[in-house]
Amino acid sequence: MKLHLVALYRNLLAGARLALFMRLRAFDYRVSPLDYSLLLVFNFALWVAAAAIRANLEGEFDPAALPIYLASISLVLATAMLVVLAFGARERLLLVATALTASDAVIEIGGLALPWLAALTGWPRLALLALLTWMWLISVRAVVVCMGTRRPDVLKGALAVTAMLAVSFFVFPRTDVWQLPPQDEEPDALTQERTFHVQGQLIERALADVTKGREGVRETYFVGFAPDASQDVFLKEMRFVKKLFDERFGTAGRSIALVSSQDALEEFPIASVTNLARALERTAQAMNGDEDTLVLFLSAHGYPDHRLSAVQPPLELASLTPTALARMLHEAGIKWRVIVVSACYSGGFIEPLKDANSIVIAAAAPERTSFGCEPGRDFTYFGQAYFRDALAQTRSFTRAFELASDIVARQETAEGLEPSRPQMWVGAALAERLKKAADTPQKE
């Protein structure tokens, strides 16, 4: 038995050398039915241990995962059979199977680092792709080490191991060999009766509190819309911006903020598309159409098709699109408007919203991402530059955009990020109107 344990050690060492692309020869593997069986038992034990470590040693072993492991053994043996048939060397079947299996321990250890790599890069899919590519290279190298590089046989072998990995990842059912203990789930806040009724009261109160504009006085109204509860940066940013406009631009009593957040369900009405349409309609009724200006601020994640993310569990909310927003504004009849969209790909809002009476400001070009949506931040990059920094220096919306664009560009360059390229459209009629007013919304 001692000899077979030494053989196990030799196979694991050879598997590590294969996985780390170190020098290796076929006879470095120890090949016998018992040696292969010991390798399978060791790999199974390591698979269970790695799963337990990922679960912080909480939970228990799930026997239902055992058939999946046994099926993976059959898959490796079938792949080894295809490889040796391609090369016409059936006597090397167990050698190829051993080589395809011996690196599993190193791969399992590497898999433990996958969450850390995903968090470090911020690209979980890229980290997974890197792991899959590494596994494919290991498998192809196992074929080359055991069978040589004779063409076209080596290409057939590479195709066989590619099919093996594809079946393993995309056909075999996903299962966790280590199951976490069941946890008592806390009910979603919105499913609690008190919160549900408070939400109805919040939107009705917010709409009722919008005061009528005064004839002959140009006033500013504010509507904020932050529909993504997945990160608190949008809530924090909206709190600041609403306070800024209420205090600096005189919108107190003429402002509504809609925010989706588990932490503010009794502070703000939920940022649903329906609530936004109601808020715009009520604001339009209060405004003096030819005199007053609406500032509409949108803050969320953005998608390449220019929708804004809408997250508020357990509700399934519709995403806001540029065309839907343009239709809302048109139906509400709001003439003068300044629209600021802080989201990835937000430049896609400009074309549907631009007209002679509007300023439309976007944190990024239609095909670019913006930055700063990380947990723990108080602002997105553009929100911080525009509202906190630029509007502290000027009351001009257009001049603030110029300042903010420069701030964002310098920050992105310093961090080595792809430029987001903030965008702005300034309608001629509104530009002239603001110019006559020294481009300064006055607090009355």
N, C-alpha and C positions, 0 to 999 in steps of 0.2 A: 504493500500500500504506500510505503514511503516513496518508492520510485514513481508512483502515479501522482503523488503530491508534488514531487519535483517536476514532473511533466506538466502539471497544471501551472506551476510557477513559470516554466519555460514558455508555455503558450500565452500566458498573460503578458510576459515580457515581450514576446514577439508581437503580440497585438498592440502593445504600447508603441513599439518601434514602428510598426506599420502606420498607426494613427498619427504619429509625430513625424512621419516622412524621414525616418532614419534608415540607415543601411540595413537591409534584411534579405535573407535567402530562404528558399522554400524549406530546406532541411532544418531551419531553426524551429519549425513547429514540431510538436510531438503528436504523432497520429496513431490512434487506435480507438476502437469503439468505447472503451472505458475512459480513456483520456478525454474524448469528446463529451461523454456523459458528465464527467466531473466539471468540465468547462461550462456546460449548460446549467448544472446545479449552482455553481458559483455565481454565474450571471443572474440567475433567478433570485438568489439571496441578495445580491447587490441591488437589483431592480426594486425589490421590496424595501430595502434599507433606504435607498435614495428617495422613494416615495414617502416614507415615514419622515425623513428629514425635511422634505418640502412641506409636510404637514405639521412641522414642529413637534413631531412625536406624539401628536394627539390623534385619537381615532383608533382604528383597528384594521387588520388585514381583511381584504375582501376576496373570498375564494372564487367569486364569479370571474375574477381576472385570470385565473389559471388557464381556462381554455384558450384565451387570447395568446398567452405565452406559448402554449403547445402548438397553436396554429402558426405562430411565427417560426418555430423550429421546422415545421413542415415546409414553410415558404423558403427558408434558407436551403434546406435539402433539395427542394425542387429547383431552385436557382443553381445550386452546385451541379445538379444533374445536367441542366441545359448547358452550363459552361463546359463540362468535360465532354459532352457529346459534340459541341462545336469544335473542340480541339481533337476529338478522337482519342481521348485518354481516360477511359472510364475508371481505371485503377486509381485515379487521383481524386475521386469523388469526396472521400472523407477529408483529404488535405484541403480542398477548396472550402468545404463546409466549415472546417476548423478555422481557416483563415478569415472567413466571413463572420465568424462568431467571436474570435479572440479579442477583437478591439472593442467589444460591447462595453467592457468595464470602463475604458477611457472615455467612450462616448457618453456613458451614463454620468460620469463625473463632470464632463463638459456640460451636459444638460443642466446640472445643478447651477451652473453659472449663467444660464440663459436669462432668468428674470433680472439678474444684476446687470447683464449686458444690455437688455432691453431698456431698463431704467436709465442706464448711463448714456445711451445713444438717443433715447427718446423715440426710437423706431423699432417697436417690438416685431413687426413683420420682417424687417431687415435682419434682425438678430436671428429669427427662426430660419430665414433663407440662408444665412451664413452657416448655421448648424446643419441644414440639409445638404448644402454644397460640400461641407467637410465630410459628411457621412458618405456621400456619393464618391468623392475622391478616394476615401479609404477603401470602399468596396471595389472600385476599379483597380486600385493598386493591388488589392488582394488577388485579383484575377491575374494581373501581370506577374506578380511575384511567383505564383504557383504554376502558371501555365506559359509564361513567356509573352512575347510581343508579336507573334506571327499573325500577319494579316491574311484574310479578313477575320480570322477566328477571334482575335482580341476585340474587334468591334462588335462581334456577336456577343462575346462575354460581357462587354460594357453595356450592351442593350439589355441583357438578362438582368444584371444587377440594378439597372435603372428601373426596369419593370418591378423588381423586388421592392425597391424603396417606394415606388408609386403605390403599389398594392398595400404596403405596410401603413403608409400615412393617409391614403385617400380611400381605401376600400375597407380595411379592417376597422371595426367599431372602436371608438375611443373609450378607454376605461381607466379608472384610477385603482391601482392595486391596494391603495391605502385610503380608506374612507374616513373623512372627518366625522366626529360625533354630531348628531343632529342638534341644532341650536334653535332655541325659541326665538322666532322672529318678532320684532316689535312691529305693531301695526303702522302702516303709513299714516302720517299725520292727517292727510286729507281724508282718510277713511274714518276719522274720529268725528263724531257728530258736531262737537263744538267748533272745531276748526272749519268744517264744511260750512256751517252757518256764518261764521265770522267772515269767510271769504266773500259770501254774498253781500254782507253788510259793507265790506271794504270797498268793493267796486261801486256800489250805490252811493256811498258817502263821498268817495273820490269824485264821482261825476257831479254830485250835488254841490260840492265845495268850489267848483270852478265858477268864478265870479264873472259877471257881464262886463265887457269892455266899456270904457268911457268915451263918449262921442268927442271927437276932436283931439284925442290924445293917442299918440302912437304907443302901443304897448306890446310887450312880448309875452307869448304863451309857451309853455314847455310841456312836451310829452316824452317820457322815457319808456323804452321797451327793451327788457333783458330777459329773453325767453328760455335761457339755459340754466337749469338748477344744478348741473353736474359739477360746477366749480364756483367757489364763492367770490372769485375776482370780479365777476359781472355784477353781483350784488353790491360789493364794496364800491365799485366804480360808479354805479348808478346812485348810491347814497350821496357820494361826493358831488356828482354833477348836478343832481337836483338841488342840493343845498347851495351850490355855486350860483345857479341861475335864480333861485329864490332870493338870495342875498345880494348878488352883484348886478343882476339884470332885472330885478324887481318882479319876478314871476310868482312870488308868494301869493296864494289864492288863485293863481292862474296856471297851476302845474299839476300834472298827474304822472306818477311813475308806476309802471307795471313791471313786476319782477317775479320770475319763477325761482324759488329757493325754499328748501326745506327749513331754513333758519329764519325765514321772514314771512311765514304764512299768515301771521297776525299783524304784519306791518304793511305789506303791499298787496294789492290785488295781483293774481297770477297773470303772467304775460302771455295770454292766449291771443290768437289772431282775432277771435270774437271780441275780447275785451279791448284790443287795440282799435278795432273799428268803432266800438261804442265811445271810446275816449276821443277819437278824432271827430266823430259826429258831434259830441257834446261840446268840445272845444270850439268847433266851427260855429255852433249856435251862440256861444258866448262872445266870440270875437267880432269886432267891427271889420268886416271883410276887406274894405279898401284901405284900412289904416294899420291893423295889427299884423304881427309876424309870428308865425309858429316856428319854434325850434324843436325838431324831432330828433331824438338821439336813440340809436339802436346799438346794442352791445351783445355779442354772442359769438359762438363759433360759426364759421362760414364754410360752405361746401363749394366744390368746383363748379356746380351748376347754379351757384349764387343764392341758394336757399340759406336761411339762418337756422341754426340748430334749435330744436324745441324739446326741452327735457323737463318734466315735472312728474315723477312717479307718484301715484300709480296711473296718472292720466296719460293718454296718448294724444298729444297735441299736434296740430297741423303746423308745418314749417311756413314761415313767412317768405314769400318770393318777391322780387322787385316789381313784377307786374301786378301782383295782388296789392302791394302797398300803393302803387300808382293809382289803381282803381279806387282804393279807399279814399285817398286824398282828393281825387276828382269828384267822387260821390259826396264827400263832405263839403266840397266847395271852398276849400282853404286856398286863398290866392297867394299870399306871400309866405314863403317857407324856407327855412334853413334846415337841411337834413344832414346829419352826421352819422355814418355807419362805421362802427369799429368792429371789424371781423375780417377773417381771411377771405380773399376773393371778392371783397366788398365793392371793388370798382365796377362790378357787374350791375350795381344798383344805379349807376349814373345815367346810362342811356334811357331806361324806362322812365326815370323821374325828372330828367332835365327839361326845363322850359325857361321862358324869358323871366319868369317871376320867382325862380328858385336858385338857391345855392345848394349843391350836393357835394358833400365831402366824404371820401372813402379812405379807410386806413391802408388799403392795398390796391394794386392794379387787379383787373379782372382775373388774371391768371397767376397771381402771386399770393403767398400767405403773409399774414401779419404775425406778430409775436407778443408774448407776455401773458399767455393764458395759463401759466403754471399755478399750481396750488400755493397758497400763502402770499401771493402778490395782492397789492391793493389796486393796481391799475394794469391794463394792457399797455404795451409800449406806446401805442398811438394815443390812447386815452390819457396817459400820464403826460405826454408831450403836449397835447392840444389843450386839455382842460386844466390840468394842474399847473403846467409851466407857461405855455404860450398865453393863455387868457389871463394870466397874472400880470402880463406885460402890456396887454392891449385889449380893448373892448371890440376890436374889429375881428369879425369872423374870418375874413379873408387873410388879413395880416397874421392872425393866429395860425392859420394853416401853413403859411410860409415858414413861420418860426418852428412849428411842430415838425414839418417835413425835414427841416435841417437837423433838428434834434434826433429824430428817428434814424435818419441816414447815418449820422455820426455814431449812434449807439450800435446799429447793425454792422457797420464797418469794424468797429472795435471788437465785436464779438464774432466776426467772420461769418455773418449770416447773409443769405441771399437777400438783396434789397427788396423791401415790400412795395416801394414806389407809391406812396399815397397819391390820391387823385382828387381833383376839385373841378367842378363845373360852376360857373358863375353866369347866371342869366342876365342879359343886358338890362332889362327893366329893373330888376332888383339891384343890380350894380349901381345904376344911376340913382335909384331911390336912397341907397345907403350912402352914396357919395354926397348927396345933398344933405344928408343928416350927419356928415362927417364920419360915415361908416361906423356909427356908435349907437347901438340900441340904448335908449335912455331909460333910466329908472325914474319912475314918476312917484 
